[in-house]
Structure formats: structure tokens, C-alpha cells
Amino acid sequence: MPRCPGQDQRFWKPDDIFEAQCPHCGVSIEFWKDEPSLKCPDCRKLVVNPKLDLGCATWCQHADQCLGTMSSNDDILCKRLIREAKQFFGRDEQRVDRTLRIFKHAQEIAATAEADARLVNAAALLSDVEDTSTCKEMLFKCGLDDDVSERICLIIARLRGEDGEDSKESRIVSEAIRRAEINNSAAPRKSD
């Protein structure tokens, strides 16, 4: 099967690979248009791709055949939610960075546990969104049905100390938040 023109690097334009400054230390980082985030080579903090472009992989029914495991439904959902979270938090790079740290820890923990990765990943990426209706709207934009969205919102409610779903998934995200906070407080601060 021929490769999709949107993902085939032979068809990329020069600006599909670009440099962006790390918002934490100012070092220049080279991004490819389809990379959701990278670690800064200098300060080692996670930096979100300011021009994330997944092309047709986010909606094409042949994405799995075209891109293989990279385009699994969970990966596509995560990339969509990263984009939604980034848009929601706007220029608040600290909240974006915190969200990505929580997400990274949640993925690491879930990889060794028998848990629904889709629920864990979505709840981790939306854990800092305070409003349940906003969470539901973001999940709807990403193509999740009402039942799955409701479970994710119940996990997030539990994280806030409200009545919610006490499940393996909620405990994983709670632990991911704890680890993200520990790692952030232990990270060395650059002097101005």
C-alpha cells in the first residue's frame, strides 16, 4: 500500500520540521510536525510541540494500515487530548508541562498494571481541567462516546475529592499526579 501523502516525509514542506524555543530555558529545540512533545536537551523539561500536526491520521479509517502501531486509537486519542489541553491552558506553560508530566507517569504506571489505558491516559491529560462540562466537551471533540466520557469524568472527580469512581484507573492517575509533584519539587531551579 502506498504511504499517505500527509505522513510521507517526501511530501513534507520545509516548515514541517522547525525549531522552537524551550519556554523554560530558551534553548532551541528541533520539532517534526508530528511529534507531540520532546524533552529539552538543556533543562530536560517536557516541551509541547507548538505546531503539532497529525495530518489525516486523526480521522482516516486506514490510519492503522498506513502508520502501523503509531496510529493506534489510543495514540490518536492521546495526541488529540494533548492538543485540546494545550489549547485549553493557552500560554500557561507550567500547567501544560504539569499535565504532560502527569500523563508520562500515568503511562509508565499503567504499562505494568492491568488497567484501561484509554481511561488512564484521558483522565491524566484532563486532570487539571476543573470543570466537568469542559472535560466532557473536550472528550466529545476527540470522538469518545458518552459512556466512556462519563467514566473518565468520574475518575477526574475522584481526583478532586468528589464522589467519583474508585478504580484501578483512578488510583493510577492519583499516583501519577503524586509523582509529577514530587519530581517537580525535586527539579533544580535555574537562577535568573
TORNUTOR-568765 format. One record per residue (C-alpha): residue in one letter; x, y, z. Coordinates in steps of 0.1 Angstrom, whole numbers, plus 5000, padded with zeros to 4 digits. Last residue first. Example, Ala and Ser with C-alpha at 12.3 -4.5 7.8 and 13.67 -1.06 7.14 Angstrom:
residues 2
S513749895071 A512349555078 
This chain:
residues 192
D517653425367 S518653115386 K517652785371 R515652565395 P516752205402 A513951955399 A512951805433 S509651995436 N508751905400 N509651535405 I507551515437 E504551685420 A504751465390 R505051155412 R501851255432 I499951325400 A500950985386 E499850825418 S496450985415 V496250875379 I497050515388 R494550525417 S491750655393 E492550375368 K492550095395 S489050225405 D487350455429 E485050625406 G483750955418 D482251145446 E484451455450 G488051455463 R489351625432 L491051305420 R487651135424 A486051385401 I488751315375 I487950945376 L484151025374 C484951245343 I486750955327 R483850725334 E481350975319 S483451015288 V483550645282 D479650625285 D479150945264 D481150825234 L484750945227 G485451135195 C488151375205 K485651665203 F483451475227 L486351435252 M486951805251 E483251885257 K483151635285 C486151785302 T484652135298 S481452015314 T483351875343 D485152205350 E488452185368 V490752085339 D493951985357 S493251605354 L492451635317 L495651465304 A495751215333 A492051125329 A492451075292 N495550855296 V494150645324 L490750585307 R492350485274 A494950275292 D492250055308 A494149895336 E496049575342 A499149735356 T502749755344 A502249985315 A499650175336 I502450315358 E504650435329 Q501650585311 A500450765342 H503950905348 K504051045313 F500551185315 I501251355349 R504451505334 L502451625303 T499851795325 R502551965346 D504252105315 V500952235301 R500152385335 Q503552555337 E503252665301 D500252875308 R500053025273 G496852865264 F495652615290 F492652505270 Q494652495237 K497352285252 A494752055268 E492952015234 R496251935216 I497251685242 L493751535240 R494151495203 K497551335207 C496251105234 L493250995213 I495550925183 D497850715205 D494950525220 N493350465185 S496650315173 S498450545149 M502050475159 T501250105157 G501150095119 L501150425100 C499250335069 Q497350025080 D496450185113 A495450515096 H493150345071 Q489950495086 C491450845083 W490451085111 T493451165133 A495951015109 C494951265082 G497551515093 L498951475128 D500051835130 L501551975163 K502752325157 P503652435192 N505152095200 V504952065238 V508152085258 L508951835285 K511751955308 R515351825304 C516852175311 D519352155282 P518251885257 C514651995262 K512451685263 L510151655233 S506451685227 P503651585203 E505951495174 D504051505141 K505351835127 W509051755134 F510551955162 E514052095166 I514652255200 S516352595206 V517252665242 G515252935259 C515352785294 H511752715304 P509752805273 C512152595252 Q512452785219 A511052635187 E512852505156 F511152365126 I510552055105 D507252085087 D508452425076 P510352285046 K507252115032 W506651745037 F505851535006 R508851305009 Q508151285046 D505151065039 Q502651145066 G500251365046 P501051185014 C499750855028 R502150585020 P501450344991 M500050005000 
